[in-house]
Each structure stands twice: as C-alpha cells, then as structure tokens.
Amino acid sequence: MSGVIVTGHPKAEARDVEALARFGVATVSEAMGRSGLLGPEIRPVQQGVRIAGTAVTVLSWPGDNLMIHAAVEQCGEGDILVVTTTSPSTDGMFGELFATALRRRGVRGLVINAGIRDTQELRDMGFAAWSRAISAQGTVKATGGSVNVPVAIDGQVVRPGDVIVADDDGVVVVPRERARETAERSAAREAKEAESRAAFLDGQLGLDRYGLREKLKELGVEYRTYEEYAAHAGDRP
C-alpha cells in the first residue's frame, strides 16, 4: 500500500473551533440537521471530558501504526488526531508513548476507529481519547498509508482541518466551511433549550410546549379510561 502525506491543508478558524467547544456533541449534531456523528461505537476512555479541535487524519493498514508515527510530525497546537484503517481493526494501535509525543505538540486528543491501549495511563496523564475498541494487541510498522487525506468513519467523511467535537456522548465532525454557522446554530439551539428547561421546571409538559397533542390526534392516538380500554380489548379482569 503506497500513500501520501499532505502538508499545508486548510483549517477551520481557531475562533470558530473555540466557539464550538462550548457545546456538546448532541447539540452540534442537531444544529447540523442531525448529521456528522461518527457512530455509537466510538467511545471515550475517560468520562467528563469535552474537547474540540481541527482534524489531522490518518489512513493506516490494520494492525500497523507506521502512519501514526508519520502523522505526529504533522500535528500542532489545537489539533485532534483522527485515525482509521483500510479495513476493520481492533488492534491496540495507540498508547501512552504516542500520547506523550502528541501532548508535547499541543494536540488535544485522539479519535481512532480501531483499538487503543494504555488506557489507565492516558487517563492519568489527562490525554483525551475516543476509540472503537480497547485492546492490548500490539501492532507492526511495515505498511505505507496516508496522512491528511479525507477518511470515512461510519459513513461520515472527515477531512483534514474539519472540526472535531467529542464528549461522553461520542464524536461529531463539522465541515470546516460550516464551523461558524454551526456554532451560531448551536448557540441558538442551546438558548431555546434553556427556555424549555425553565418551562419544564415550572411544570409545563412537552405535549403542550411543542404542540404535540394535536400531533397525537392527527395520528389517531386516543385517550381512554382503563374501563374503556379493558372493554374494547376484551381484557376486563
């Protein structure tokens, strides 16, 4: 497998990345029309951590972490390393030594569509990581691949310089051209949710706040007393 290492790729503006860092993954995805999620199988190795940064992408051969070594050189302040493989893999391709090198370069975390190891060490050093698997299985350094090319994870394309937001709920990618718009939409959505939260604390029901009683009626959903339901269903005791 030959490959390419791309340098000088465009990135989302830092101010837009920081704006997106204020919001959770669910809010950001909803702001983009329920899109951008990298799937439910990519899970954090820690809890209570949210990060946002610009993607440096890696396409590797399964069980081979050579291109992660190549990618470290391309990483800088505010980046998040995003790794996937040419076919499914759960091998532990990333561990504490990689994290040490990346943190030295200002990298905010890792998203890997494969395996990770040294998870306790990563938590102890405060390096945030999301992975598809946890595995002590080691890897080789024998096959070429690519750095900073578009990659796909669970049907979502991640390009170098796109914004990655990750938290306890998972990971979402925001195309770099949509970063500012998505931050603005996320802020508006969060403000709307704050109004709804206050209404629910005051006792209002979602059925009334969102006009869902009429929707139930349109769908033919009926209210019946227990006696009416039991008689209709032939279920009277």
C-alpha positions in Angstrom: 0.0 0.0 0.0 1.5 3.3 -1.1 0.3 6.6 0.3 0.8 10.3 0.6 1.5 12.8 3.5 -0.3 16.1 2.7 1.1 19.3 4.3 -0.3 22.8 4.4 -4.0 21.9 4.4 -6.7 24.5 5.2 -8.2 24.5 8.7 -11.3 25.9 10.4 -10.6 29.3 12.1 -9.5 29.0 15.7 -12.3 31.3 16.9 -14.9 29.1 15.4 -13.3 25.9 16.9 -13.4 27.6 20.3 -17.0 28.6 19.8 -18.0 25.0 19.0 -16.1 23.8 22.1 -18.8 25.4 24.3 -21.4 22.9 23.1 -22.0 19.2 23.5 -21.8 16.7 20.7 -25.6 16.2 20.6 -26.2 19.9 20.3 -23.7 20.3 17.5 -25.1 17.4 15.6 -28.7 18.6 16.0 -27.6 22.1 14.8 -26.4 20.5 11.6 -29.7 18.7 11.0 -28.8 15.5 13.0 -25.7 14.8 11.0 -21.9 14.4 11.5 -21.9 11.7 14.1 -19.1 9.2 13.9 -21.4 6.4 15.2 -22.2 4.9 18.6 -19.2 2.5 18.7 -16.6 5.3 19.1 -16.5 5.6 22.9 -14.4 7.7 25.3 -11.8 6.0 27.5 -12.5 8.7 30.2 -15.6 10.5 31.5 -16.5 14.1 31.9 -14.2 15.5 29.2 -15.2 17.6 26.2 -12.7 18.7 23.5 -12.8 20.4 20.2 -10.1 20.8 17.6 -9.1 20.6 14.0 -8.6 17.2 12.4 -5.3 15.7 11.4 -6.3 12.5 9.6 -4.6 9.1 9.2 -5.4 6.2 6.9 -3.5 3.1 8.1 -3.2 -0.5 7.3 -5.0 -2.6 10.0 -2.6 -3.7 12.8 0.1 -1.2 11.5 0.7 2.1 13.2 3.6 3.4 11.0 1.4 6.2 9.7 0.6 7.4 13.2 4.3 8.0 13.7 4.3 10.0 10.4 1.2 11.9 11.5 2.8 13.1 14.8 5.1 15.4 12.8 2.1 17.0 11.1 0.2 17.7 14.3 0.2 21.1 16.1 -1.5 23.2 18.7 -5.2 22.7 18.8 -5.3 19.6 16.6 -7.1 16.3 17.2 -5.7 13.1 15.6 -8.3 11.1 13.7 -7.2 7.6 12.7 -9.0 4.9 10.7 -7.9 1.8 8.8 -8.4 0.4 5.4 -10.4 -2.5 6.8 -11.9 -3.2 10.3 -9.3 -3.5 13.1 -9.4 -3.7 16.8 -5.6 -3.9 17.5 -4.2 -1.5 20.0 -2.6 0.9 17.6 -2.2 3.8 20.0 -0.9 4.1 23.6 0.8 6.3 26.2 4.0 6.9 24.2 2.1 8.4 21.3 0.0 10.5 23.6 3.2 11.8 25.2 4.6 12.9 21.9 1.2 14.5 20.8 0.7 16.3 24.0 4.1 17.9 23.6 2.9 19.3 20.3 -0.3 20.7 21.8 -2.7 18.1 20.4 -6.0 18.0 22.3 -6.9 14.3 21.8 -7.4 11.3 19.7 -10.3 9.7 17.8 -9.4 6.2 16.5 -11.7 3.9 14.5 -9.6 0.9 15.8 -8.1 -0.2 19.1 -6.3 1.7 21.9 -4.3 0.6 24.9 -2.6 2.0 28.0 -6.0 3.5 28.9 -5.2 4.0 32.5 -2.0 5.8 31.7 -3.9 8.0 29.2 -6.4 8.9 31.9 -3.6 9.6 34.5 -1.9 12.0 32.1 -5.1 13.7 31.1 -4.9 12.8 27.4 -8.4 12.5 26.0 -9.2 9.6 23.6 -12.1 8.0 21.9 -11.8 4.6 20.3 -13.8 1.7 18.7 -12.0 -0.9 20.9 -9.6 -1.3 23.8 -7.0 -4.0 23.1 -3.5 -4.8 24.4 -2.8 -6.4 21.0 0.4 -4.8 19.5 1.0 -3.7 16.0 3.8 -3.5 13.4 5.3 -0.7 11.4 5.6 -2.1 7.9 3.0 -0.7 5.5 2.5 2.7 3.9 -0.6 4.7 4.3 -1.7 8.4 4.1 -1.8 11.4 6.4 -4.1 14.4 5.9 -6.4 12.9 3.3 -10.2 12.6 3.6 -11.2 9.5 5.6 -14.6 7.9 6.4 -15.8 6.7 9.7 -19.3 5.1 10.0 -20.3 6.8 6.7 -19.1 10.3 7.8 -16.3 11.9 5.9 -13.6 13.7 7.9 -11.2 16.0 6.1 -8.0 17.5 7.5 -8.9 20.8 9.1 -12.5 19.9 9.8 -13.7 20.5 13.4 -14.0 17.5 15.7 -16.1 17.8 18.9 -16.0 14.9 21.3 -17.6 14.3 24.7 -19.2 11.5 26.7 -21.9 11.1 24.1 -19.5 10.4 21.2 -17.8 12.3 18.4 -19.1 14.7 15.7 -17.4 16.2 12.7 -18.2 19.7 11.5 -17.0 20.6 7.9 -14.6 23.5 8.2 -16.7 25.7 5.9 -19.7 25.2 8.2 -17.9 25.8 11.5 -19.1 29.4 12.2 -22.7 28.7 11.0 -22.8 25.6 13.2 -21.6 27.4 16.2 -24.2 30.1 15.8 -26.9 27.5 15.3 -25.7 25.6 18.3 -25.9 28.7 20.4 -29.5 29.4 19.2 -30.4 25.8 20.0 -28.9 25.9 23.5 -30.8 29.2 24.2 -34.1 27.5 23.1 -33.4 24.5 25.3 -32.8 26.8 28.2 -36.2 28.3 27.8 -37.8 24.8 27.6 -35.8 23.7 30.7 -37.2 26.6 32.6 -40.8 25.8 31.4 -40.4 22.2 32.4 -39.2 23.2 35.9 -42.3 25.3 36.1 -44.4 22.3 35.4 -45.2 22.7 31.7 -45.5 19.4 29.7 -43.7 18.8 26.4 -47.0 17.8 24.9 -48.2 21.3 25.4 -45.0 23.3 24.8 -44.3 21.5 21.5 -48.0 21.3 20.4 -47.9 17.5 20.4 -51.4 16.9 21.5 -52.6 17.8 18.0 -50.0 15.5 16.5 -51.3 12.6 18.6 -54.8 13.4 17.4 -53.7 13.5 13.7 -52.0 10.1 14.2 -55.2 8.7 15.6 -53.9 8.2 19.1 -56.9 8.1 21.5 -57.3 8.7 25.3 -59.4 6.1 27.0 -60.1 5.2 30.6 -58.9 1.9 31.9 -62.5 0.6 31.8 -63.0 1.7 28.2 -59.7 0.1 27.2 -60.4 -3.1 29.0 -63.8 -3.4 27.5 -62.5 -2.7 24.0 -59.6 -5.1 24.3 -61.6 -7.9 26.0 -59.2 -7.6 28.9 -61.6 -6.9 31.7 -60.5 -9.0 34.8 
